[in-house]
């Protein structure tokens, strides 16, 4: 190219710079995510967290033809739990110490942002559940307590705020960020987890522009805050109550809903007995502008089984006793399915969705405990086991089928043992668990040898109005996979067996499967680029994207 | 205003060694010259300006005054590969100009001049040119030597905010 031609190109380039800047992800766009089904704008797909894609190009008659289109193998090959975000043909995904922007059709990288997360900030697993995108920024919460705003177009760091100390001196505090943030209006909302370290957690909103804190809600209420009376003495000081998964938002009520994890010490109440220990194992509804608590519902008061309520709040409008009602659907780790009124928090119904033996039922919204099902020194057999009837895996609600889909662990049990609770000590786990002791053994075996009565995993379709099971897709091994449903009544999920599969969302019939060589432990998503639909999911240390043949 | 040069990778990792001070100049006048000469049409500082050219938000930390002056006077002398531009003409006649981000045997990824991240299949291209010269005009002769020094002084101020409690 001649020098003159180069100059001509330059002039054209500079002239065009005055043109329209590519569209930003505004609050209005996220609010109306259903208007742009080609994108996947939040962790749950939309503010209702239904993990439902209206796309229907991949359908029952062609799903068998799905082909692998591209794979991302990040530098750090730990188990991936990330849900990617897709905006206008660009996918944003995170793993460990890197965020990448990809061409969502080919997997070619636009940019990589690296932040070297200190290895000792890993108080749990080296997993991140995702990033958020809003305006022209990507928001990443790191293990070591930083919230980082990254320019979505260039991968440049805009701001980097330390929100807590993961370590003080040489002592690990036990706090870490694990969640994908939720952006509502001008606020980035998230909270930290503590993995049984007895470090108190919170939910807070930070300014999109600056990262400055706008409000904070303590998940263990301090003296003077409502709910502190549910903690005997000073037990509130080490109550934990972590945040592990992303919340939802209802623009009608202006409330954001978050599930809260278990109180500490987790497996033996000890100093926090016999009170309820709010807001452990609860869902809280917070005014998104102020962070003020509007209502809460506690699924498992005074939990001693580690049954975090770290499920994604799924918002839906369903027929209810002759009228349409705006509800929250919740299959809880404690083995009960719940429907709540999401404006008031009113308990509408609760029913077991897996085998359980700890509660006789739910009376006026409160569980009626079964006699004798508490931790004992010799051990007590409890259903469901520690991992629960389900856990953090994203469920799905299809407005087309009207069904609520949950990844379940059924016939699954554990032995709950009560030991001494040593005084809380900074940098040490605070579980109240004394390890193995003589006593009953949980009826379970490893997956290669396991009978169905010893436990199994399944994708389970529930009628959200009644909690009745409509169908099951059973696996021998358990599942940590989230669930996606689509506008063509397909369901995508997977499990520990390594399979990623598609089912008929109406019947549970298996339509397609592929083995990805490792645990599927994320929620699938769907999006389209240039009119072609794709499905993406993480398995083990890779992100896999599938589409139809060209 | 500065050429498509200047490593920005240090933004994403440990910071480089401190730069020497610039020659005496007026940073405030340099900032005014930056604005008058529409440098923000290509460059970005903080939240202002275009993303198509190199981001200058931390250029004062990343580049020496000497290299900043060179970038203003003889920008074609040092254009880092990651600051090259691409011109793509598609088979339907559409022309796309932008900053080259990535490429392989099948596709090319750019940040277009409209600041969109786009990927183009080579099979759909009529013409594809990688540009590493002439992306920024020389200001030698357009600005006086002192004005160039003033701009260098302004650019030298563009550094990340100090972290409280940390020694510089």
Interface residues (C-beta under 8 A of the other chain):
Chain A: X1 X3 X6 X7 X9 X10 X12 X13 X14 X16 X17 X18 X19 X20 X21 X22 X88 X89 X90 X101 X103 X105 X106 X108 X109 X110 X111 X113 X114 X115 X116 X151 X153 X154 X155 X156 X157 X158
Chain B: X8 X11 X12 X13 X41 X42 X44 X47 X50 X51 X52 X55 X57 X85 X87 X95 X97 X101 X102 X104 X106 X107 X109 X111 X112 X113 X114 X115 X116 X117 X118 X119 X129 X131 X133 X134 X135 X136 X137
